[in-house]
Amino acid sequence: MTRQITVAALQLALNGSELENIEAVSDLVGNAAEQGAQIILPPELFAGPYFCKAEDEELFALAKPVSESAPVLAMQKLAKQLKVAIPASFFECDGQHFYNSIAMIGPDGEIMGVYRKTHIPDGPGYEEKFYFRPGNSGFKVWNIFGTTIGVGICWDQWYPETARAMALLGAEILFYPTAIGSEPYDADLDTSRMWRRAMQGHAVSNCMPVVASNRIGTEEGQTFYGHSFITNEWGDLVAEYGGGESGVLVSGFDLEQARNHRAGMGFFRDRRPELYGRLIEDR
């Protein structure tokens, strides 16, 4: 018995206007669909340049409710046309609250739900706590194309708790849209290798494929390092880009094979949650 799924990660520069960026992402989504991809992951906040480099009150005007978000509306139309699923990242306004969110769009073009980024970074070049409230959606998974997927957003990808929570909710593949690159406080610091290794570790520890999509290019002195990738359930890189390529990574998986490997490794069988109380203590 096999259960096949084909996934894709997009990598591209996103320093144009909202219309230009959405059109560029749409072109790559179409390319991925032509290659057989069923679930297609664009990078984080793909509608514009990464705006969290500094604190600017005027930028809150970029946020929209999910029903009015230009990138979400564009991806809904495309998903319906191509019969694909797209986790679409956007800057969400919900009343007086603002979130870094993804709208999970199904192949009928409908929004299956919204996940709001749980872990919010705060540091030079990544001033996200100024813009985003910590997500209140909890971790989510979605049933799509005969599988269940989980989606974390950028900073979420550093936390093994995020991956494990989604796995325990039934996820069989993990997706991480990202905007990450140079650190303004240290020009010599390149986190791209540890960034990959952290998520490869999630693949290994949860015995499931991981898909990560990042932007490239330089935006007002901040360079985004790409290195988007797809791993299999062993944590092996099966598709990857370096720091400059623009395009589509596509890979297919046998989910029954991954499920058998996951069961055989015993990581979920041998968990001892009764001893993990320290993990939820804030001290």
N, C-alpha and C positions, 0 to 999 in steps of 0.2 A: 504493500500500500504506500502511495506517495501523496503528498499534498504540496503542490508547487506554488510558489509566490515569486514574483519578480519586483524588485525595488530599485529606486534610483535616488541619487544625491546630486544636487546641482551646485556648481561652483562658478562664480562670476564676480566681476567688479560691479558695484552698486552705487557709483558716485554721480549718477545722472539725476534727472528730474523724476518725479513720481511716475509720470507716464512712460518715460524712457526705461526706467527700471522694471516696471510691470511688463512692458513689452518684451524686454530682454529675458525676463524669467519665463514669460509665456512661450517664447520661442524654444527655450530649453525644455520646458514641460512637454511641448509638442514633439521635440526630438526624442525625449525619454519614452514617450508613449509609442512612437514609431518603433522603438527598440523592444517593445513588449512590457515596459514597466507598468505596474498596476498601482503602486503607491510611490509618489514622487515628492521628495523633500527639498523645498527651497531653503535658503539660509534665513537666519533670524532678521526680522525687521527689514525685509528686502525692498520695501517701497521707496526707501530713500537712503542717503548716506547715514551712517551710524551717528545719531545726534546726541548721544549721552557723554560726549567728551568733556563738556562743560555744562554748568547750570545756567539755564536761560528760560525765564518764565514764558517767553513768547512761543517756545516750542511745544507747550501743552496744546496749542491749537492744532497740532498734527494728529492728536488722538480723536478717534471716532468710535461710536457704538458699533458693535459687530455688524449690524444691519446696514450701516452707512460706510463701512470701511472700503476704500477703493481696492486695495490688494485682495481683500476677501471676496468682494463682488466679482472681480476679474477672475479669480481662481475658481469660484463657483461656476461661472459660465464655461470656463475651460474644462473643468472636471466633468461637467455634464456632457459637453461636446465629445470629449475623448474617452469617457467612461473610465476615469481613473480617480484615485483618492489623493488628496493633497492636504497635508497639515500646513495651513497658511498662517504665518506669523504676522502680527499687527500690533499697533499701539492702540490699546482699548481704553475708551472713556465709558464709565458706567456711573452716571450721576456725578457726584463729586469725587469719585475715585478713578484712578488711572492704573492700568496694568500692562505688563508685557505678556501678550497672550498668543495662543494659536487657536484658530478655528479649524476643527477637523471636518473636512469637506469630503463627502462620499461621492461615489461615481454617478449618482443622480443629481449632483450639484447642490444637494441639501447639506446644511450644517448639522453634523451629528452631535456636536457639543463644543464647549470652549474650555481649554485648560489655561490657567493663569500661572505664570512662572513663580515657583515656590521660593527659590533662593535668589536674593537680589544683591549683586555685588556693589561695592562702593570703594572707589580708589581713583588715583590719577588716570584720566582717560576713559574711565568707566563709571561715571557718576550716576549710576542707575537708581540709587535710593532717593535721589531728588525727584525722579520722574515716576517711579513705579511703586505702588503699594505691594507688599508681599502677597502672593496669590492666596485666595481663599477657596479655590475650587477643590483642593486636595488632588492627589495624583489620580490620573484617569487612564483608562484603556478603552479601546474601541474594537468592536467586531467588524471585520471588513475582509472581503474576498476569502472567506473560509479560515481566517486566522484572527488573532487578537494582537493589537499593537499598543505600545505605550509611547508617549512623546514627552520628553523633558526639554527645557529650553536653556541653552548655553550654560550659565553658571550651575544649573541643576546637574550638569554632566559630571561635575567633580565629586558628587556625593554618592557613595555606594548605596545609601539609604533610598535614594530616588529610584535607582535601577531595581533594587530588591523589592521595593514597594510595588512597582509596576509589575514585576515578575509574579509576585504573590497575588496580584489582582488578575493574573491570567495572561499577561503579555507573553508573546512568543518572539517578537522583534521589538527592539528599542530604537527610537529615532531622536536625534538631537540637532535641531537647527541652531546655528551659532553665528556670532559676530565677535571674533577675537583676533588679536594681533599684537602689535608692539606695545611695550609698557613705557609710557613717557618718563617715568622716574629712573629707568635703567635701559639705555639704548642697547646694551649687550645681552639683555635677557630675552631668550627665545623659548617660549613655553610650548612650542608646537609638538615637541617630542613627548613631553609629559602629558599634554592634552590628549594625544592619541593613546598613550599607554593607559591612562585612567579609564578610558572607554573600552579599550581592549580588555582591561581587567573586568569590566562589567560583563562583557561577552563571555569571558572565561568563567566567572563566578556564577553566572546565571544560565550558562550554556545556551545562548541564543545570539542570533545575528544582531549587530549594531550598525546603524546608518548615521553618519555625521556630515553635515553640510555647512561650509563656512564661506564667507566672502573673501575676495582678494582685492588688491589695489591699494593706493594711498589716498587718504581722505584728510585733507588739512593737516598733513604731517604725520598722521597715524596710519601705519601700514598693516593690513590684514593678511595673515599668512596662509590662508587656504588650507592645504593638506586635508581636504575632505576625503572620506574613506568609507568603505563598507567592510565589515568583518563577518566571518562565519561564526558558527556556534563554538568553535575552538579558539576564537580570538585572533585567527589568522586574517591578515589583510587580503581580501580577494579582489578589491578594486581601490585604487588610490590616485590622488593627484598630489603634485608638489605645490609650491607656493605661487606659481604663475599661470597655470593652465585654467582656461575657461571652458566649461562643457558639462557633460553628463556622465556620471558613473552608474553603471547598471549591473546588477547581479541577480541571479535566480537561486532559490533555496528549496530544498526538500524539507518541509517542516516536520514530517514524520521522522525523518532521520535525526533532526535536531531534537525532537521530543524524546526519542529513544536514548540519545546521548545524555540528555538532561536527567532522565530517570536513572540511567546507568551510573552516572557520576555520584548520585546520592546526596548532592548538596542540599536539596530541599528535604529529603528524608532525615538527614542527620542534624537539622537545625535544632537549637535548644532555646526557643523564645522565652521560656520561663527564667532563663539566666540573663536575659538581655535588658533588664530594667534600667541599667545604668545609661543605656542609649537614649532614653527619653527623659533623663534628668538634666535640667538646665543649670549645671554647676560644674 
